[in-house]
């Protein structure tokens, strides 16, 4: 999969966007979204999270159950909501993925 080293300068529907930086989407059908490039090198939006629920990742038991229920150790594709939801539930517990610095700016 070809990826862009620069996060800026990418466009989605004519609008310049920053890649791989999750943001809140108030009033939308999902809680959060992120712009990513798909394997065809096209910028797409991935929406994830239930807007009516809060996540309680500070509770180790809940975090463990969520990650087991969603099989988060297998979440490797950035173009899926599963990857970003699992990332929100704990960076330290994701397989061999490196910690994404841009995620630190978002507090779930």
Wavefront OBJ file of the C-alpha trace (Angstrom):
o trace
v 0.000 0.000 0.000
v 1.417 3.342 -1.051
v 1.271 5.966 1.683
v 1.935 9.674 1.720
v 4.730 10.858 3.980
v 3.146 14.293 4.175
v -0.108 14.513 6.076
v -0.979 17.911 4.636
v -1.802 18.730 1.043
v -4.219 15.857 0.518
v -7.731 16.608 -0.676
v -11.100 15.010 -0.027
v -14.010 16.254 -2.146
v -12.026 19.384 -3.019
v -11.160 20.209 0.596
v -7.590 20.012 1.957
v -7.441 17.489 4.801
v -4.927 16.047 7.244
v -4.465 12.283 7.031
v -4.488 9.852 9.956
v -5.661 12.399 12.514
v -8.975 11.399 14.134
v -11.498 14.148 14.820
v -14.904 14.403 16.445
v -17.995 14.640 14.255
v -20.735 16.207 16.395
v -24.223 15.725 14.994
v -23.131 12.933 12.641
v -24.106 9.266 12.707
v -20.727 8.298 14.175
v -18.714 9.844 16.999
v -15.395 10.239 15.184
v -13.866 10.154 11.744
v -10.447 10.142 10.122
v -9.161 10.756 6.597
v -6.911 7.985 5.232
v -5.563 6.889 1.872
v -6.890 3.602 0.571
v -4.798 1.097 -1.452
v -5.830 2.904 -4.651
v -4.110 6.057 -3.257
v -7.458 7.857 -2.913
v -8.325 9.834 0.233
v -11.398 8.414 1.969
v -13.159 9.162 5.251
v -13.540 6.404 7.838
v -16.236 6.978 10.465
v -16.257 5.053 13.745
v -17.685 5.035 17.263
v -21.196 5.178 18.683
v -22.122 8.823 19.409
v -24.455 7.765 22.225
v -21.789 5.911 24.196
v -18.677 6.959 26.065
v -15.684 4.705 26.172
v -14.182 3.852 29.513
v -10.717 2.775 28.465
v -9.304 3.736 31.866
v -11.021 0.644 33.308
v -8.611 -2.237 32.505
v -11.344 -4.878 32.616
v -13.559 -3.016 30.141
v -10.606 -2.320 27.856
v -9.605 -5.982 27.881
v -13.162 -7.148 27.142
v -13.668 -4.652 24.298
v -10.388 -5.578 22.661
v -11.097 -9.311 23.003
v -14.669 -8.971 21.720
v -13.516 -7.036 18.650
v -10.356 -9.089 18.076
v -8.246 -5.933 18.069
v -4.945 -7.763 17.736
v -5.957 -8.451 14.121
v -6.813 -4.813 13.278
v -4.090 -3.801 10.808
v -5.927 -1.969 8.005
v -6.187 1.808 8.557
v -9.119 2.022 6.148
v -11.456 0.178 8.530
v -13.461 1.516 11.484
v -12.260 -1.484 13.499
v -8.642 -0.277 13.357
v -9.493 3.205 14.643
v -11.920 1.985 17.337
v -9.343 -0.446 18.618
v -6.743 2.309 18.570
v -9.019 4.481 20.696
v -9.310 1.666 23.234
v -5.606 1.424 23.929
v -2.472 1.916 21.900
v -0.287 -0.196 24.148
v -2.331 -3.337 23.547
v -2.354 -3.318 19.723
v -0.121 -6.008 18.233
v 3.053 -4.620 16.687
v 1.648 -1.254 15.645
v 3.682 1.800 16.475
v 2.073 4.477 18.605
v 0.659 7.203 16.382
v 1.692 10.616 17.771
v -1.302 12.393 16.245
v -3.641 10.239 18.370
v -2.304 11.868 21.554
v -4.087 15.103 20.661
v -7.485 13.384 20.811
v -8.916 12.497 24.223
v -11.678 9.916 24.041
l 1 2 3 4 5 6 7 8 9 10 11 12 13 14 15 16 17 18 19 20 21 22 23 24 25 26 27 28 29 30 31 32 33 34 35 36 37 38 39 40 41 42 43 44 45 46 47 48 49 50 51 52 53 54 55 56 57 58 59 60 61 62 63 64 65 66 67 68 69 70 71 72 73 74 75 76 77 78 79 80 81 82 83 84 85 86 87 88 89 90 91 92 93 94 95 96 97 98 99 100 101 102 103 104 105 106 107 108
